[in-house]
């Protein structure tokens, strides 16, 4: 799942370094929105502004964790 999410997000945001120590610092508001919309559409989950926290967007692993939690809650 992690590699699939990486591929999706690298296509959507080619200038973002998804291996950064703190991914959230690489993102502007459009980048955050793009990530939430891309993952929502791909996995059929509901992600909104309340999910756009530095903790959830800290790293690629944190994003994978967020998706897995949302899928488990369905």
N, C-alpha and C positions, 0 to 999 in steps of 0.2 A: 504494500500500500504506500509506503514512504516514497519509493521510486516513482510510482504513478503520480502521486501528488507533486513531487519535484518536477516531473516532466510537464504536467499541466501548468504549474505556476511559472516555470521558466519560459514556456511558450507565451503566457499571458503577460509576464513582466520580465523581459529579457535583460534589463539593466540591473535587476536586483540580485545581490549575492546571497543565495539561500544557504550558504555555508558560513555566513557572518556569525561572529560571536554573539551578537544581539540583533537578530533579524529586524525587530521592531524599529530600531534606529535607521534602518535602510529604507523604511517605507514612509510615504506621504499619505494623505487621506485617500487619494485615488487608488494607491497601491493596496491599502487596507480593504477598501470597498471591492476592488477587483478580486482579491483573495477570497473574501467572504462569498461573493457572488459565484465565483468559479467553483468553489467547494460545495456550495449549496446546490448548484445545478448538477454537478457531477454525481453527487452522492444522494440527492433527493432529501437533504436535511435542511432545517431552518437555522440559518445563522444570521444574526442581526447585530446592531451596534453594541449591544451588551456583551457580545462575544469578542469584540475588538479590544481586548485588554493587552497590556504589555506581556502578561504572563502567557496568554494564549498565542501570542505572536512572537514569542521570544526566540523560537527556533523552528526548524522544519519538524523536529520531533514533537514539539508542543502542538503544532498544527495537526499532526497525525493523531495525537492524543485527543484533541478536541473533536475531530471527525469521528473517532472511535466512540467517544462518550455520547455524541449526538446519535450515532447509529444504534447504540445499545439502548438508548432511551426511547426509541421509536416503538 
